[in-house]
Structure formats: C-alpha cells, structure tokens
Amino acid sequence: MKLVLVGLVLVLVVGAQAQWYKFSRKAVRFTKEVIQGSRDMWRAYSDMKEANWKDSGKYFHSRGNYDAARRGPGGSEVLQSFLGSSGRGHKDTAAAQRASEWAHNGGDPKHYRSKALPTKY
C-alpha cells in the first residue's frame, strides 16, 4: 500500500513538473514578446520625436502598433497600455487611436504616412 502511495505521489510530482515546464516556456515567450513590442513602440516614438514633422503622429502611432502587434500576444498586450495617447486634445487623441487600431488590426501603417515625410522613416 505504501509503495502504491509513493508511486502515486511520484506520478503527481512528475506531472506537475511537466506542466510547469510548459507554462514557463509560454511565460518566457510572452515576456519576450512584451519586451520586443515595447521596443517597437519606443522606436516609433523616438523616430517621431527625431523627425519632428507636422501631421506625422498618426503614421508613427500606426507604425509602432503594427510592428508590436506582429510580435504576437505579448506585443498586443503592450498596445493596450500605449493605445492612442497623443496628448494634444480630444480630436488628435481620437485620430491617433483610429490609426493605432488600423495598424493593430493588420492595416498598412503607410496609409497614414505624410507625403513630405523623409524616406528615412
């Protein structure tokens, strides 16, 4: 009886360890996607500040969201915290949110690109 009980406990411990391994791989991948998505958003923000170009904010918002959303669920999670925070009034914030949602849903960020924006961006 003790041997059966020890065997059962051993099976449960090994099973729990196997599930933990699967969970940790998913958690590491998710965390990696969050970090990469944050980098995408930061790169778009830095480019926007560097370009300092009139009417290009929507393009940079959509580009950052597009790049982060392509990372996977972790990148999409980042978008929820950054979505549409331009800080220039209700009208600009709403336009930035539309651009962000457009790119998040797979739309091409070049749709919002200003024609006069330098090709570097």
DAPE-V861624 format. One record per residue. N is the residue number from 0. RES is the residue in one small letter. SS is DSSP state (@ for helix, = for strand, . for the rest). OMEGA is omega as a letter, one per 40 degrees, with the letter a starting at -180 (* if undefined). D_LAST is the distance of its C-alpha to the last C-alpha in Angstrom with 2 decimals. Layout:
# DAPE-V861624
n;res;ss;omega;d_last
N;RES;SS;OMEGA;D_LAST
N;RES;SS;OMEGA;D_LAST
This chain:
# DAPE-V861624
n;res;ss;omega;d_last
0;m;.;i;71.43
1;k;@;i;69.67
2;l;@;i;68.20
3;v;@;i;66.76
4;l;@;i;65.32
5;v;@;i;63.75
6;g;@;i;62.33
7;l;@;i;60.87
8;v;@;i;59.26
9;l;@;i;57.85
10;v;@;i;56.35
11;l;@;i;54.78
12;v;@;i;53.32
13;v;@;i;51.86
14;g;@;i;50.48
15;a;@;i;48.89
16;q;@;i;47.33
17;a;@;i;45.87
18;q;@;i;44.32
19;w;@;i;42.90
20;y;@;i;41.26
21;k;@;a;39.56
22;f;@;a;38.45
23;s;@;i;37.09
24;r;@;i;34.98
25;k;@;a;33.43
26;a;@;i;32.95
27;v;@;i;31.25
28;r;@;i;28.86
29;f;@;i;28.14
30;t;@;i;27.59
31;k;@;i;25.22
32;e;@;i;23.16
33;v;@;a;23.21
34;i;@;i;21.99
35;q;@;i;19.16
36;g;@;i;18.18
37;s;@;i;18.36
38;r;@;i;16.05
39;d;@;i;13.43
40;m;@;i;13.99
41;w;@;i;14.01
42;r;@;i;10.72
43;a;@;i;9.10
44;y;@;i;11.52
45;s;@;i;10.89
46;d;@;i;7.20
47;m;@;i;8.71
48;k;@;i;11.51
49;e;@;a;9.90
50;a;@;i;8.01
51;n;.;a;11.38
52;w;.;a;10.75
53;k;.;i;13.65
54;d;.;i;13.70
55;s;.;a;10.23
56;g;@;a;11.99
57;k;@;i;13.02
58;y;@;a;9.69
59;f;@;i;8.83
60;h;@;a;12.51
61;s;@;i;12.61
62;r;@;i;9.83
63;g;@;i;11.74
64;n;@;i;14.95
65;y;@;a;14.29
66;d;@;a;13.59
67;a;@;a;16.54
68;a;@;i;18.81
69;r;.;i;18.59
70;r;.;a;20.14
71;g;.;a;23.42
72;p;@;i;25.80
73;g;@;i;24.78
74;g;@;i;21.13
75;s;@;i;22.46
76;e;@;i;24.75
77;v;@;a;21.99
78;l;@;a;20.66
79;q;@;a;24.07
80;s;@;a;23.85
81;f;@;a;20.39
82;l;.;i;20.63
83;g;.;i;19.83
84;s;.;a;20.56
85;s;.;i;18.82
86;g;.;a;22.06
87;r;.;i;22.14
88;g;.;a;25.16
89;h;@;a;26.27
90;k;@;i;24.57
91;d;@;i;21.00
92;t;@;i;21.75
93;a;@;i;23.07
94;a;@;i;20.03
95;a;@;i;17.75
96;q;@;i;20.33
97;r;@;i;20.35
98;a;@;i;16.60
99;s;@;i;17.07
100;e;@;i;20.16
101;w;@;a;18.69
102;a;@;i;16.16
103;h;@;i;18.90
104;n;.;i;21.23
105;g;.;i;19.11
106;g;.;a;17.50
107;d;.;a;14.27
108;p;@;i;11.45
109;k;@;i;10.28
110;h;@;a;13.63
111;y;@;a;12.40
112;r;.;i;9.32
113;s;.;a;10.42
114;k;.;a;11.38
115;a;.;a;10.92
116;l;.;a;7.32
117;p;.;a;6.21
118;t;.;i;5.27
119;k;.;a;3.80
120;y;.;*;0.00
